[in-house]
Amino acid sequence: MSDLTLILLAAGSSSRFTMDVKKQWLRMGNTPLWQFVAQRLQKTELFCKIIITSSEDDLEFMQNYADFTFVKGADTRQNSLKNALAEVESEYVLVSDIARACISEPFLNKIIEQKGQADTIVPYLKVSDTIVYENTTIDRDKVKRVQTPQLSRVSILKEALNTKDEFTDESSAVVAYGGTRKFVYGEEDAHKITYIDDLSRVPCLVPPSDDILVGTGFDVHPFEQNSTMWLGGVEIESDFGFAAHSDGDVAIHALIDALLGAAGMGDIGMIFPDTSDEYKGIDSKELLRVVVTKIYNFGFVIVNADLTIAAQKPKISKYKLKMRKTLAEILDIDSSRVNIKATTTEKLGFIGRGEGVGVMANVNLKYFNWTNKDRVKN
C-alpha cells in the first residue's frame, strides 16, 4: 500500500484572477477544476489518500461532487496546509495547488522516485530572462522558479510549519527549520493558473459544457396586518404585509430557491435558516445578493428568470416593471431577461380567499465560458 498522501489546496479566494468565478470552479465539461485535477491524479493510483482543502463557503457544495477527504481551509495557504496535515497518516505527503492543473504522471514519478533523498523534494524551472532585484542584476543561473507538487516527510513538515513565520511553499519552511531539500527539474506544462491569461498556457484544460441548467422555486406566505409588504424587491401599497421570519418577500424567496435548484446548491432554508436571529426581519434583496454572488463564484451564469405571482390581492400590475428592473439589477442581467407574470386562483383556496400569496419561479443557468473570458471584474 502506498505511504504517500496527496494534498490539493483549493481554499483560496482567487483575488488575482479578476473574474467573478473562483478559478477552482471553472468547468471542464461539467466538472469543476478542483475535481478535474483531483480525478486526473487519482487515476495514477500513486496515493493512499487524497485530501482537498476548501473555504468554508465552498465546503458543503464540494462534498456534493465527490468522495475525497475535504478539510476546511484557513486564512493563509500555510494554515490551510496545517489543517490538512492533521488528516495525514502516511509517512510522506505530496502537496500541490488546484491551480496547477496539468501535472503529468511522468512528472509525478520523477518527484516520487527521489523520496527519501531529502526531507523535501522540489521541482523547479530555469530562468531565461535577465533578473533584476531592486537595482542589482542577479545571475539568472542561480535563480530557480519553484513549482509544486512538493514531496515532504510528514513529521518534518508538521514541525517546520509550527511557526509564526509565513512561507509561500513547503520547502522554504523545511529549510528554515533545518531540514534538507533536493531539487529536480520540473515541467513546463505544469503551469499554475494565477491570472486570466494563464488559462491559455495550460494544455490539458477542456471547454465548459454548453448545458442549460433549470431550477424551480415555490414559496407561499400568509398575510399579516399592520406590516409593510415587499414583493419582488418592491414596496407594495397595502394595509398588510407577510408573516415571515424575514421581510416575507415571497417572490424573492421563490427566486432564490430556483437559483439554488439550478445550481444544485440546496434550498433557501439551508443557507438562511429561519431559526437564526441574524435573518430576522432582513431585507430579502440582501439574501438574493448573497445567493447571486455564490452563483457566479461557483462558475455559473444566470440566463433568465421567470416568476408567476398568484394573488387575489393586492393588485400588482403597476409594480411589475419596477420588479423586473429591481431583480435584474441584483441578478446582473438585462431586465428583458426577467419576466413577471401575475394571476389569481379564481377565488379558490387560501390565495383565492385573500389569505396570502404564492409564487412560482423558474431560472436557467449556464456554465461560465472561461474560453471567452466574458465576465471580467471591473
N, C-alpha and C positions, 0 to 999 in steps of 0.2 A: 504494500500500500504506500502511496506517495506520502512523503513527510513535508510537503510543500503546500501552503495555503496561499490563495490569491486574494488580495485586497484591491478593490477598484474604488477609487474616490470619486464620488458624484454628488457631493453636498454643497458645491459652490453656487454662487448666485449668478454667474455668467455676466458680471458687471462690465467686463471689457468686450463683450460680444456685440453690444449695441443693437440688439433686436429684442422685440417683445418676448420671444420664445427663449426659454433657457436652452442652452445648446444640448444638454443631456436629453431633452425631449424632442429634438429634431427627429423626424421619422425617416427610417429606411424601409420603404414599402409601408407596412402598417406597424413596424416595430420601432420603438423609441431608441435613440442612440445608445443609452446605457445598457439596454437589454441586447441590442445588436452586438455590442462589444463583448459583453459577458458570455453570450452564446457562442461567439466565434472562439473565444478562449476555452470555453468549456469543452468544445469538440476535440481539443488537443489531448484531453484525458491526462493532463500533467498534474492536476491539483486534487487534493483530498477534500478541499472546501473552497467555496467562493463567497467572499463577503463584500457587500456593497454598502458604502456609506451614503446617506441621503439626508437632505434637510428635513426638518420636522414637518414642513409644509408638504413635502413630496412623499413622505414615507409610506403613508397608508395607500396612496394611489399606486406606488411602485409595487406594493405587495399584491395588488390585483393582477399583475402581469406575469410574475414568475415566482419560483420557489427557492431562490437564493437566500442566503442569510443577510438580512438587512439590519443595519446599525444606524442609529440616529447620529448625524454628524454634529459638528460644533462650529464655533465662530471662526476657527482657522483650520487650514489643511492639517497642521500638526496635531491639533486637538482631535480632529475627526479621525486621524490615523490612530491616535492613542485609544479612542473608543473602540475602534475595530480590532486592535491588537488584544483587547480584553477577551475577544471571542476566539482567539487563535490558540490551538492546542499542539500544532506541529512544531518541529524544530526550526524550520525555515519559513520565510514568508516572502512573497513576491508582491511588490506594491506598484500600482500604476494608476494613471488617471483615465477616466472615461473619455476624456477629450483626445487621448492618444488611441485613435480608433482602429488603425490598420496594422497592429502588431502581427508579424508573421510567425508561424511555428518554427521555422529555422532560426529566427532571431531569438525566440524564447529559449530554444535548445542551446544556443551559443552562450546565453547567460547562465542557464541552469547547469551546464557542463562545468562551470567554474565554481560550483557550490563547494564550500569548504576551503577554498583557496584564500579567502579573506573573510572578515566579518561582514562585509558588504560588497556586492558585485555591481558595477555601474557601467551602463553603456554610454558612449559619448560619440560625438561627431567632431571632425576637424573644422577649423575656421579658415575660410579662404580670403576674406576681406581684411583690409587693414583695420586694426583695433586701436582706438584712442581712448584712454581713460583720463578724464579731465583734460589736461593739455599735454599728456605724455603718450607717445606711441608705444604700444606694447608688442612684444614679439608674439606674433599670432601662432607660432608653432608651439608656444607654451600655454595656449588657451584651448579649453575644451568646452564644447556645447553638451552639457549633461542631459541625458534623456531618462525616461522611465520606459519599462519597468526596472526596478532595482531589487535585487535579491539580498536579503539580510538574515542573519541569525537572530531569531526572535528574542532570545534572552538579552542580547547586546542592544538590540534596537529599543526594547522597552526601557532599559536603563538609560540609554542615550537621550530619549525623549522626555525623561523625567527631570525637566529643567524649565526655567522661565524663559530661557533664550529661544528665539524663533528661528527655525531653519526652513529653507524652501525645498529641500529634498532630504531623503533619509540618510544618504551617505555623508552629508555635511554634519549631521548630528552625530553619527557614529564616529567620524574622525575627531570631532570636538571632544567626544567622550574618551578618546584614546584608542579607539578600535582601528582596525586595518581596512583599507579599501583597495580594490583591484578594478582597473578599467578594462572594458572590452569594447571593441569598435562596434558602433551602433548601426542603425538602419535609416536611410533617408526617407523611406516610405512611412516610417513610424512618426510622422509629423503630428504635432499637437495642435488641436483646434483651439485657438485663443481668440482670434479676430475673424470677422466675416470672410476676409479674403483667404483665410486658411482652408476654407471648405474646398476650394479648387485644387488644393495641394495634397488632398488625402484621397488616394486612388481607389479604396475599397468601398466608398460610400455609394449608395444607390438612391435614386429619386424617391420622394414620398408617393404613396398610393394616391390616386385621384378619387378614392371612395368618398361618397357623401354619407355623413352620419346623422341619423334622425333621432330627435328626442321629443317626448311629450311631457307636459306637466299639467296637473289639475289641482285646483285648490278651491275651497269654499270658506266663507266667514259669515257668521250671523251679524246682524246689525246691533249697535249699542247706542242708546240715546245719549245726547249731550257730549258727543266726541266729534273730532274732526275726521272727515272722510278723505282718504287718499286712495286713488285708483290709477294705476298706470303711471305712477310718479307725479300725478297732478292732483291738486286740491279740488274737491268737488263741493259745490254749494249744496249743503244738506243739513238737516237738523239732527242727523245721526251719522255715526261712523261705524267702524267694525270692532267687534270684540276680538281681541288678539293680544298676544304677548308683545309683539312689535307694534308698528303703526297700523297693521292689518291690511296693507296693500295687497289684496288677494291676486291682482293681476301680476304684480312683480313676483310674488311667491310662486305662482304657476310658471312664470317665465324662467325663474331660477331653476326650478325642477326640470324644465325642458332642457336647459343648457347642461345641467349636470347629467341628465339622462343620455344626451347625445354623446357626451364625453366619457361616459362610463364612470362617473365620479360620485355615485350615490344619490342622496337627496338632500333637500334643504335642512332637514332636521339633524342630519349627521354633522353638518358644518356649523349651523346656528341653532343649537338645541334650545327649545322653549323653556327649559329648566334653568337657564343661565340668566342671571341678572344683567349681564353685560349687554344683552339684546332687548331688554325690557323697554318698550316704547321707542325703539330705534327706528330711524328713517329707513324704509326698505330700499331706497335708492342706494344707500351706503352698502347694504348687503349685496345688492346687484353689482356694484362696482368691485367688491371683493371677488365675487364669482367670475366676473368678466376678466379680471386680471389673472386669475387662476387658469381660465380657459386659454388665454393667449400664452401664458408662461408654459403651459403643458403642451404646446405645439399645435393648437387648433386655431382655426379662423372661423368667425361667425359669418355665415352666408346670408341668412334671413330669419325673421321671426314672424309668426302669425298667431294672433290672440283672438279668441272668441269670448266675449263677456256676456254671460247670461244674467239678466237683471230685469225684474219687473219695475223696479225703481232703484235709484233715480234714473232719469234720462241722461244719457251720456253723449249724445250725438255731437253736441257743441264742443266737447272736450277731446274728441278723437284725434284731431290733427295735432293738438298740443301733446297728447300722449305719444304719438308717433315720434315727434321731434325729441321729446324728453328721453324716451327709451333708446332711440337711435344714437343719441349723443353718448349715452353710457355704454351701449354695445359697440360703439366705434364703427358704425356702418351708416350708409346713407339712409335717410328717412324713408325713401322709396322701398327699402327692404324690410321695413317694419309695417305690418298690417294689423289694424284694429277693427274687429267686427263686433257688432252688438246684436243681441237677440233677447227675446223673452221666452218664457216657458208656457205661454198661453194660459197663465194663471194656475198652472199645475205645480204641485209640490211646494216645498218651503220657499223656493225662489218665487214661484207664482203667487204665493201668499204674502210676498213682500217682507220676508223674514231675513233675507240675506242675498249674497251674490256668489256665483260660481264662475270660474274662468278656466278655459282650456287653452294651453299654449303649445305651439309646435315650433321647433327650431331645427335648422340644418347647419351642420358644421362640415368643414373640410380640414385636411391637414395643412399646416403652414408649408408653403412651397419654398423651401430654402434655396432651391436652384435659381429662383428668380430674385431672392433676397428682397421681397416686396413689402416688408414691414419694418424698415429700419427706424430706430428711435430717433426723435428729434434731438 
